[in-house]
Amino acid sequence: MVMTSQSPRGASTSGGEESNTGSPDGNFECNICLDTAKDAVVSLCGHLFCWPCLHQWLETRPNRQVCPVCKAGISRDKVIPLYGRGGSKQDPRDKLPPRP
């Protein structure tokens, strides 16, 4: 019986190919600042942002709250916080970013 080396997710460990989802270190990029998302939130249309970036976006456009990527309707109450490795366990929407 011949055994092949497999990674925990069942993919071959031959190397050479990287998934094109997220950054190579397993983090995701904010669609506003294009950096690793800090206190990540996801809109109902599926776009991921840093909470401080999205909060600033929404505050500067109080009469026209749309997704910065696809222009779908968006609001503070309808974004979904993501919790994971290295993140805080507190809802990022409860913390307001520092005043500019």
N, CA, C and O atoms as CSV, one atom per row, in Angstrom:
chain,resi,resn,atom,element,x,y,z
A,1,MET,N,N,0.839,-1.176,0.000
A,1,MET,CA,C,0.000,0.000,0.000
A,1,MET,C,C,0.888,1.245,0.000
A,1,MET,O,O,1.818,1.346,0.801
A,2,VAL,N,N,0.605,2.184,-0.891
A,2,VAL,CA,C,1.404,3.393,-1.017
A,2,VAL,C,C,0.636,4.566,-0.426
A,2,VAL,O,O,-0.522,4.792,-0.778
A,3,MET,N,N,1.274,5.314,0.472
A,3,MET,CA,C,0.646,6.480,1.097
A,3,MET,C,C,1.207,7.742,0.437
A,3,MET,O,O,2.405,7.824,0.165
A,4,THR,N,N,0.350,8.709,0.186
A,4,THR,CA,C,0.810,9.984,-0.350
A,4,THR,C,C,0.686,11.041,0.727
A,4,THR,O,O,-0.183,10.966,1.596
A,5,SER,N,N,1.554,12.012,0.659
A,5,SER,CA,C,1.530,13.092,1.641
A,5,SER,C,C,0.380,14.039,1.339
A,5,SER,O,O,0.233,14.510,0.211
A,6,GLN,N,N,-0.426,14.312,2.340
A,6,GLN,CA,C,-1.574,15.202,2.182
A,6,GLN,C,C,-1.520,16.280,3.251
A,6,GLN,O,O,-1.049,16.036,4.361
A,7,SER,N,N,-1.995,17.457,2.922
A,7,SER,CA,C,-2.117,18.511,3.923
A,7,SER,C,C,-3.398,18.273,4.700
A,7,SER,O,O,-4.208,17.441,4.292
A,8,PRO,N,N,-3.611,18.985,5.822
A,8,PRO,CA,C,-4.821,18.771,6.627
A,8,PRO,C,C,-6.116,18.984,5.858
A,8,PRO,O,O,-7.142,18.412,6.226
A,9,ARG,N,N,-6.099,19.776,4.820
A,9,ARG,CA,C,-7.320,20.034,4.065
A,9,ARG,C,C,-7.462,19.105,2.874
A,9,ARG,O,O,-8.388,19.256,2.078
A,10,GLY,N,N,-6.559,18.150,2.743
A,10,GLY,CA,C,-6.682,17.163,1.693
A,10,GLY,C,C,-5.984,17.544,0.400
A,10,GLY,O,O,-6.043,16.777,-0.561
A,11,ALA,N,N,-5.338,18.673,0.336
A,11,ALA,CA,C,-4.646,19.083,-0.876
A,11,ALA,C,C,-3.249,18.484,-0.863
A,11,ALA,O,O,-2.668,18.269,0.201
A,12,SER,N,N,-2.724,18.223,-2.015
A,12,SER,CA,C,-1.389,17.679,-2.127
A,12,SER,C,C,-0.375,18.683,-1.605
A,12,SER,O,O,-0.568,19.892,-1.736
A,13,THR,N,N,0.703,18.187,-1.015
A,13,THR,CA,C,1.724,19.075,-0.471
A,13,THR,C,C,2.876,19.248,-1.446
A,13,THR,O,O,4.005,19.501,-1.025
A,14,SER,N,N,2.615,19.116,-2.735
A,14,SER,CA,C,3.669,19.240,-3.725
A,14,SER,C,C,4.196,20.659,-3.831
A,14,SER,O,O,5.290,20.867,-4.356
A,15,GLY,N,N,3.441,21.646,-3.344
A,15,GLY,CA,C,3.888,23.032,-3.357
A,15,GLY,C,C,3.747,23.640,-4.736
A,15,GLY,O,O,3.243,23.006,-5.663
A,16,GLY,N,N,4.196,24.874,-4.858
A,16,GLY,CA,C,4.174,25.530,-6.144
A,16,GLY,C,C,2.906,26.313,-6.429
A,16,GLY,O,O,2.964,27.345,-7.098
A,17,GLU,N,N,1.776,25.859,-5.945
A,17,GLU,CA,C,0.529,26.567,-6.203
A,17,GLU,C,C,-0.003,27.148,-4.913
A,17,GLU,O,O,-0.002,26.493,-3.870
A,18,GLU,N,N,-0.461,28.395,-4.996
A,18,GLU,CA,C,-1.091,29.041,-3.847
A,18,GLU,C,C,-2.522,29.343,-4.192
A,18,GLU,O,O,-2.841,29.639,-5.344
A,19,SER,N,N,-3.377,29.273,-3.217
A,19,SER,CA,C,-4.761,29.671,-3.412
A,19,SER,C,C,-4.798,31.169,-3.648
A,19,SER,O,O,-4.000,31.902,-3.064
A,20,ASN,N,N,-5.699,31.638,-4.484
A,20,ASN,CA,C,-5.780,33.069,-4.732
A,20,ASN,C,C,-6.849,33.730,-3.879
A,20,ASN,O,O,-7.292,34.835,-4.194
A,21,THR,N,N,-7.273,33.073,-2.803
A,21,THR,CA,C,-8.235,33.683,-1.889
A,21,THR,C,C,-7.492,34.181,-0.673
A,21,THR,O,O,-6.826,33.400,0.007
A,22,GLY,N,N,-7.591,35.460,-0.387
A,22,GLY,CA,C,-6.895,36.028,0.756
A,22,GLY,C,C,-5.417,36.179,0.458
A,22,GLY,O,O,-4.971,35.900,-0.655
A,23,SER,N,N,-4.659,36.618,1.443
A,23,SER,CA,C,-3.230,36.770,1.273
A,23,SER,C,C,-2.534,35.461,1.631
A,23,SER,O,O,-3.151,34.593,2.249
A,24,PRO,N,N,-1.266,35.297,1.258
A,24,PRO,CA,C,-0.570,34.033,1.509
A,24,PRO,C,C,-0.518,33.627,2.974
A,24,PRO,O,O,-0.409,32.437,3.268
A,25,ASP,N,N,-0.593,34.586,3.911
A,25,ASP,CA,C,-0.528,34.237,5.326
A,25,ASP,C,C,-1.891,33.902,5.917
A,25,ASP,O,O,-2.005,33.729,7.131
A,26,GLY,N,N,-2.928,33.807,5.084
A,26,GLY,CA,C,-4.240,33.395,5.564
A,26,GLY,C,C,-5.128,34.533,6.014
A,26,GLY,O,O,-6.231,34.285,6.501
A,27,ASN,N,N,-4.689,35.773,5.869
A,27,ASN,CA,C,-5.506,36.920,6.237
A,27,ASN,C,C,-6.215,37.463,5.005
A,27,ASN,O,O,-5.896,37.076,3.881
A,28,PHE,N,N,-7.162,38.346,5.210
A,28,PHE,CA,C,-7.913,38.914,4.108
A,28,PHE,C,C,-7.648,40.401,4.007
A,28,PHE,O,O,-7.330,41.050,5.003
A,29,GLU,N,N,-7.776,40.945,2.804
A,29,GLU,CA,C,-7.511,42.353,2.567
A,29,GLU,C,C,-8.783,43.177,2.615
A,29,GLU,O,O,-9.833,42.755,2.132
A,30,CYS,N,N,-8.673,44.352,3.201
A,30,CYS,CA,C,-9.759,45.326,3.219
A,30,CYS,C,C,-9.926,45.872,1.804
A,30,CYS,O,O,-8.936,46.170,1.136
A,31,ASN,N,N,-11.158,46.005,1.347
A,31,ASN,CA,C,-11.425,46.535,0.014
A,31,ASN,C,C,-11.313,48.053,-0.057
A,31,ASN,O,O,-11.492,48.630,-1.129
A,32,ILE,N,N,-11.021,48.709,1.057
A,32,ILE,CA,C,-10.832,50.163,1.040
A,32,ILE,C,C,-9.343,50.498,1.115
A,32,ILE,O,O,-8.814,51.162,0.224
A,33,CYS,N,N,-8.660,50.042,2.176
A,33,CYS,CA,C,-7.243,50.396,2.350
A,33,CYS,C,C,-6.295,49.394,1.686
A,33,CYS,O,O,-5.105,49.673,1.543
A,34,LEU,N,N,-6.808,48.243,1.283
A,34,LEU,CA,C,-6.043,47.183,0.620
A,34,LEU,C,C,-4.952,46.583,1.502
A,34,LEU,O,O,-4.025,45.950,0.997
A,35,ASP,N,N,-5.057,46.776,2.804
A,35,ASP,CA,C,-4.139,46.176,3.764
A,35,ASP,C,C,-4.864,45.010,4.437
A,35,ASP,O,O,-6.051,44.799,4.189
A,36,THR,N,N,-4.175,44.260,5.274
A,36,THR,CA,C,-4.836,43.189,6.020
A,36,THR,C,C,-5.953,43.789,6.855
A,36,THR,O,O,-5.735,44.758,7.584
A,37,ALA,N,N,-7.147,43.220,6.754
A,37,ALA,CA,C,-8.323,43.777,7.431
A,37,ALA,C,C,-8.159,43.711,8.942
A,37,ALA,O,O,-7.886,42.649,9.502
A,38,LYS,N,N,-8.327,44.856,9.595
A,38,LYS,CA,C,-8.262,44.952,11.056
A,38,LYS,C,C,-9.689,45.075,11.569
A,38,LYS,O,O,-10.445,45.910,11.072
A,39,ASP,N,N,-10.076,44.269,12.546
A,39,ASP,CA,C,-11.458,44.234,13.027
A,39,ASP,C,C,-12.396,44.044,11.838
A,39,ASP,O,O,-13.291,44.854,11.596
A,40,ALA,N,N,-12.174,42.971,11.112
A,40,ALA,CA,C,-12.854,42.732,9.835
A,40,ALA,C,C,-14.365,42.610,9.969
A,40,ALA,O,O,-14.883,42.008,10.909
A,41,VAL,N,N,-15.055,43.201,8.997
A,41,VAL,CA,C,-16.502,43.069,8.855
A,41,VAL,C,C,-16.800,42.766,7.392
A,41,VAL,O,O,-16.038,43.133,6.498
A,42,VAL,N,N,-17.931,42.085,7.166
A,42,VAL,CA,C,-18.354,41.744,5.812
A,42,VAL,C,C,-19.726,42.349,5.577
A,42,VAL,O,O,-20.601,42.284,6.440
A,43,SER,N,N,-19.908,42.935,4.406
A,43,SER,CA,C,-21.209,43.499,4.042
A,43,SER,C,C,-22.125,42.375,3.565
A,43,SER,O,O,-21.660,41.275,3.264
A,44,LEU,N,N,-23.414,42.650,3.498
A,44,LEU,CA,C,-24.353,41.638,3.013
A,44,LEU,C,C,-24.101,41.293,1.553
A,44,LEU,O,O,-24.481,40.215,1.097
A,45,CYS,N,N,-23.462,42.200,0.814
A,45,CYS,CA,C,-23.136,41.914,-0.585
A,45,CYS,C,C,-21.842,41.108,-0.698
A,45,CYS,O,O,-21.434,40.745,-1.802
A,46,GLY,N,N,-21.188,40.824,0.444
A,46,GLY,CA,C,-20.038,39.925,0.455
A,46,GLY,C,C,-18.672,40.585,0.425
A,46,GLY,O,O,-17.668,39.884,0.292
A,47,HIS,N,N,-18.593,41.890,0.541
A,47,HIS,CA,C,-17.302,42.559,0.515
A,47,HIS,C,C,-16.757,42.746,1.929
A,47,HIS,O,O,-17.501,43.033,2.867
A,48,LEU,N,N,-15.438,42.576,2.060
A,48,LEU,CA,C,-14.776,42.598,3.359
A,48,LEU,C,C,-14.036,43.917,3.561
A,48,LEU,O,O,-13.399,44.431,2.642
A,49,PHE,N,N,-14.129,44.456,4.772
A,49,PHE,CA,C,-13.503,45.735,5.096
A,49,PHE,C,C,-12.941,45.710,6.510
A,49,PHE,O,O,-13.356,44.900,7.338
A,50,CYS,N,N,-11.986,46.609,6.781
A,50,CYS,CA,C,-11.618,46.930,8.161
A,50,CYS,C,C,-12.802,47.703,8.722
A,50,CYS,O,O,-13.400,48.511,8.012
A,51,TRP,N,N,-13.149,47.474,9.971
A,51,TRP,CA,C,-14.235,48.262,10.544
A,51,TRP,C,C,-13.893,49.754,10.573
A,51,TRP,O,O,-14.750,50.565,10.223
A,52,PRO,N,N,-12.664,50.160,10.978
A,52,PRO,CA,C,-12.372,51.599,10.953
A,52,PRO,C,C,-12.528,52.219,9.557
A,52,PRO,O,O,-13.015,53.342,9.433
A,53,CYS,N,N,-12.122,51.500,8.516
A,53,CYS,CA,C,-12.259,52.022,7.147
A,53,CYS,C,C,-13.726,52.168,6.758
A,53,CYS,O,O,-14.130,53.208,6.238
A,54,LEU,N,N,-14.521,51.135,7.007
A,54,LEU,CA,C,-15.933,51.191,6.629
A,54,LEU,C,C,-16.670,52.235,7.458
A,54,LEU,O,O,-17.532,52.942,6.936
A,55,HIS,N,N,-16.343,52.338,8.738
A,55,HIS,CA,C,-16.983,53.342,9.596
A,55,HIS,C,C,-16.724,54.742,9.043
A,55,HIS,O,O,-17.642,55.558,8.953
A,56,GLN,N,N,-15.483,55.015,8.676
A,56,GLN,CA,C,-15.148,56.326,8.118
A,56,GLN,C,C,-15.899,56.552,6.805
A,56,GLN,O,O,-16.401,57.649,6.560
A,57,TRP,N,N,-15.979,55.525,5.961
A,57,TRP,CA,C,-16.716,55.616,4.692
A,57,TRP,C,C,-18.181,55.984,4.945
A,57,TRP,O,O,-18.729,56.867,4.285
A,58,LEU,N,N,-18.804,55.308,5.897
A,58,LEU,CA,C,-20.217,55.559,6.183
A,58,LEU,C,C,-20.434,56.934,6.816
A,58,LEU,O,O,-21.429,57.599,6.525
A,59,GLU,N,N,-19.511,57.363,7.678
A,59,GLU,CA,C,-19.650,58.661,8.340
A,59,GLU,C,C,-19.498,59.826,7.369
A,59,GLU,O,O,-20.107,60.877,7.565
A,60,THR,N,N,-18.699,59.653,6.333
A,60,THR,CA,C,-18.489,60.745,5.379
A,60,THR,C,C,-19.581,60.805,4.316
A,60,THR,O,O,-19.621,61.742,3.518
A,61,ARG,N,N,-20.469,59.806,4.304
A,61,ARG,CA,C,-21.574,59.761,3.342
A,61,ARG,C,C,-22.883,59.422,4.049
A,61,ARG,O,O,-23.499,58.405,3.729
A,62,PRO,N,N,-23.323,60.238,4.996
A,62,PRO,CA,C,-24.502,59.870,5.791
A,62,PRO,C,C,-25.797,59.776,4.984
A,62,PRO,O,O,-26.712,59.052,5.377
A,63,ASN,N,N,-25.888,60.482,3.884
A,63,ASN,CA,C,-27.119,60.462,3.086
A,63,ASN,C,C,-27.095,59.438,1.965
A,63,ASN,O,O,-28.119,59.199,1.324
A,64,ARG,N,N,-25.945,58.832,1.719
A,64,ARG,CA,C,-25.831,57.865,0.622
A,64,ARG,C,C,-24.942,56.718,1.085
A,64,ARG,O,O,-23.764,56.660,0.733
A,65,GLN,N,N,-25.504,55.809,1.870
A,65,GLN,CA,C,-24.715,54.718,2.420
A,65,GLN,C,C,-24.759,53.519,1.481
A,65,GLN,O,O,-25.711,52.739,1.474
A,66,VAL,N,N,-23.691,53.400,0.686
A,66,VAL,CA,C,-23.581,52.318,-0.284
A,66,VAL,C,C,-22.235,51.622,-0.111
A,66,VAL,O,O,-21.290,52.201,0.425
A,67,CYS,N,N,-22.160,50.384,-0.567
A,67,CYS,CA,C,-20.916,49.620,-0.535
A,67,CYS,C,C,-19.886,50.334,-1.412
A,67,CYS,O,O,-20.199,50.716,-2.540
A,68,PRO,N,N,-18.664,50.518,-0.911
A,68,PRO,CA,C,-17.634,51.180,-1.715
A,68,PRO,C,C,-17.238,50.391,-2.959
A,68,PRO,O,O,-16.666,50.959,-3.890
A,69,VAL,N,N,-17.532,49.095,-2.989
A,69,VAL,CA,C,-17.138,48.265,-4.118
A,69,VAL,C,C,-18.235,48.177,-5.171
A,69,VAL,O,O,-17.996,48.459,-6.345
A,70,CYS,N,N,-19.447,47.783,-4.753
A,70,CYS,CA,C,-20.504,47.501,-5.736
A,70,CYS,C,C,-21.685,48.462,-5.674
A,70,CYS,O,O,-22.611,48.361,-6.480
A,71,LYS,N,N,-21.660,49.384,-4.734
A,71,LYS,CA,C,-22.709,50.407,-4.572
A,71,LYS,C,C,-24.055,49.856,-4.104
A,71,LYS,O,O,-25.070,50.542,-4.223
A,72,ALA,N,N,-24.085,48.640,-3.577
A,72,ALA,CA,C,-25.311,48.094,-2.969
A,72,ALA,C,C,-25.543,48.821,-1.647
A,72,ALA,O,O,-24.595,49.333,-1.050
A,73,GLY,N,N,-26.783,48.871,-1.186
A,73,GLY,CA,C,-27.089,49.507,0.088
A,73,GLY,C,C,-26.340,48.832,1.231
A,73,GLY,O,O,-26.200,47.609,1.255
A,74,ILE,N,N,-25.862,49.635,2.173
A,74,ILE,CA,C,-25.089,49.108,3.301
A,74,ILE,C,C,-25.387,49.973,4.523
A,74,ILE,O,O,-25.657,51.166,4.389
A,75,SER,N,N,-25.341,49.382,5.699
A,75,SER,CA,C,-25.516,50.159,6.926
A,75,SER,C,C,-24.713,49.513,8.045
A,75,SER,O,O,-24.331,48.345,7.970
A,76,ARG,N,N,-24.471,50.294,9.075
A,76,ARG,CA,C,-23.698,49.827,10.226
A,76,ARG,C,C,-24.323,48.584,10.842
A,76,ARG,O,O,-23.613,47.662,11.243
A,77,ASP,N,N,-25.637,48.557,10.918
A,77,ASP,CA,C,-26.336,47.450,11.563
A,77,ASP,C,C,-26.381,46.182,10.722
A,77,ASP,O,O,-26.697,45.110,11.238
A,78,LYS,N,N,-26.072,46.289,9.450
A,78,LYS,CA,C,-26.195,45.121,8.581
A,78,LYS,C,C,-24.858,44.545,8.148
A,78,LYS,O,O,-24.824,43.676,7.276
A,79,VAL,N,N,-23.757,45.003,8.730
A,79,VAL,CA,C,-22.474,44.372,8.443
A,79,VAL,C,C,-22.230,43.281,9.477
A,79,VAL,O,O,-22.713,43.362,10.606
A,80,ILE,N,N,-21.490,42.280,9.087
A,80,ILE,CA,C,-21.268,41.099,9.921
A,80,ILE,C,C,-19.816,41.084,10.388
A,80,ILE,O,O,-18.908,41.025,9.559
A,81,PRO,N,N,-19.578,41.137,11.700
A,81,PRO,CA,C,-18.198,41.075,12.188
A,81,PRO,C,C,-17.628,39.667,12.020
A,81,PRO,O,O,-18.337,38.675,12.191
A,82,LEU,N,N,-16.353,39.594,11.687
A,82,LEU,CA,C,-15.665,38.310,11.563
A,82,LEU,C,C,-14.738,38.140,12.752
A,82,LEU,O,O,-13.982,39.047,13.099
A,83,TYR,N,N,-14.803,36.989,13.362
A,83,TYR,CA,C,-13.942,36.678,14.493
A,83,TYR,C,C,-13.046,35.531,14.069
A,83,TYR,O,O,-13.507,34.579,13.438
A,84,GLY,N,N,-11.778,35.614,14.408
A,84,GLY,CA,C,-10.877,34.539,14.026
A,84,GLY,C,C,-9.538,34.706,14.693
A,84,GLY,O,O,-9.412,35.362,15.727
A,85,ARG,N,N,-8.534,34.099,14.080
A,85,ARG,CA,C,-7.185,34.136,14.630
A,85,ARG,C,C,-6.705,35.558,14.833
A,85,ARG,O,O,-6.806,36.392,13.933
A,86,GLY,N,N,-6.187,35.829,16.004
A,86,GLY,CA,C,-5.554,37.102,16.277
A,86,GLY,C,C,-6.489,38.288,16.413
A,86,GLY,O,O,-6.026,39.404,16.650
A,87,GLY,N,N,-7.765,38.087,16.273
A,87,GLY,CA,C,-8.704,39.199,16.383
A,87,GLY,C,C,-9.244,39.317,17.794
A,87,GLY,O,O,-9.085,38.415,18.616
A,88,SER,N,N,-9.879,40.432,18.057
A,88,SER,CA,C,-10.484,40.602,19.375
A,88,SER,C,C,-11.810,39.863,19.420
A,88,SER,O,O,-12.393,39.557,18.380
A,89,LYS,N,N,-12.281,39.578,20.614
A,89,LYS,CA,C,-13.550,38.873,20.773
A,89,LYS,C,C,-14.705,39.845,20.930
A,89,LYS,O,O,-15.848,39.427,21.115
A,90,GLN,N,N,-14.421,41.127,20.858
A,90,GLN,CA,C,-15.443,42.154,20.994
A,90,GLN,C,C,-15.953,42.532,19.604
A,90,GLN,O,O,-15.185,42.570,18.642
A,91,ASP,N,N,-17.239,42.806,19.506
A,91,ASP,CA,C,-17.831,43.227,18.240
A,91,ASP,C,C,-17.163,44.529,17.801
A,91,ASP,O,O,-17.239,45.519,18.528
A,92,PRO,N,N,-16.506,44.561,16.630
A,92,PRO,CA,C,-15.800,45.770,16.209
A,92,PRO,C,C,-16.727,46.962,16.009
A,92,PRO,O,O,-16.271,48.105,16.037
A,93,ARG,N,N,-18.016,46.720,15.807
A,93,ARG,CA,C,-18.954,47.827,15.613
A,93,ARG,C,C,-19.205,48.585,16.909
A,93,ARG,O,O,-19.700,49.711,16.881
A,94,ASP,N,N,-18.864,47.970,18.057
A,94,ASP,CA,C,-19.045,48.638,19.344
A,94,ASP,C,C,-17.939,49.645,19.632
A,94,ASP,O,O,-18.090,50.518,20.486
A,95,LYS,N,N,-16.835,49.519,18.918
A,95,LYS,CA,C,-15.717,50.434,19.115
A,95,LYS,C,C,-15.724,51.454,17.983
A,95,LYS,O,O,-15.709,51.085,16.809
A,96,LEU,N,N,-15.746,52.707,18.328
A,96,LEU,CA,C,-15.661,53.739,17.301
A,96,LEU,C,C,-14.194,54.052,17.055
A,96,LEU,O,O,-13.416,54.144,18.005
A,97,PRO,N,N,-13.806,54.215,15.803
A,97,PRO,CA,C,-12.420,54.577,15.515
A,97,PRO,C,C,-12.089,55.949,16.105
A,97,PRO,O,O,-12.986,56.759,16.337
A,98,PRO,N,N,-10.814,56.207,16.346
A,98,PRO,CA,C,-10.434,57.506,16.895
A,98,PRO,C,C,-10.786,58.638,15.941
A,98,PRO,O,O,-10.778,58.472,14.721
A,99,ARG,N,N,-11.087,59.762,16.509
A,99,ARG,CA,C,-11.437,60.933,15.711
A,99,ARG,C,C,-10.226,61.388,14.901
A,99,ARG,O,O,-9.116,61.428,15.432
A,100,PRO,N,N,-10.415,61.731,13.620
A,100,PRO,CA,C,-9.271,62.151,12.774
A,100,PRO,C,C,-8.662,63.463,13.226
A,100,PRO,O,O,-7.702,63.939,12.620
